[in-house]
Amino acid sequence: MKKVLLFILVILVFAIVVIAMTLGSNNDQVVTFNYLIAQGEYRISTLLATLFGVGFILGWIVSGVFYLRARLSLGRAKRKIKRLESAQTKQESQESRPTVASATK
């Protein structure tokens, strides 16, 4: 199931890239793009492709950070559960042993 979802995601991204390239190839207009420190004149197709790529990469980075944080948290929780279960079984095994001192009286 995971592979199917990944395949659908790859196909979707590929379709979006193809659509962006198609739209961009038909738009050869030059526009002025103002950003914080400078200004430049770019073709709409180049600007569209660049901003799409930057947004896509930033989205993957942000998603990856949240995914990594969740995986680390899950790993810590599993280790804590194992530690608590082993301590509980150790305590139960010590309580179930008969004491030698009470049997000799």
C-alpha positions, 0 to 999 in steps of 0.5 A: 500500500505504501508503494502505491501511495508513493507511486501516485505521489511521484506521478502527481508531481511529474504531472504538475511539472509537465503542466508547469513546463507547458504553461511556462513555454507558452508564456515568454513575457518578461516581468519585473520581479521585486524581492527583498534585496534586489529586482530583476527581470525574468521570463514568466516561464523561468520564474514559474519553474524556479519558484515551483522548484524552491517551494517543492524543496522547502516543502520536502525539507519541512515535512522531513523535519516533522517526520524525523521528529516524530520518528525520534519521539516514537523510538524514545517511547518504544525504548522507554516501554521496553525498559519499563516492561523489563523492570516490571518482569524483573520485579515480578520474578523477584516477588515470586521467589520463595524466601529461604529465611522464612522456610528455615524457621 
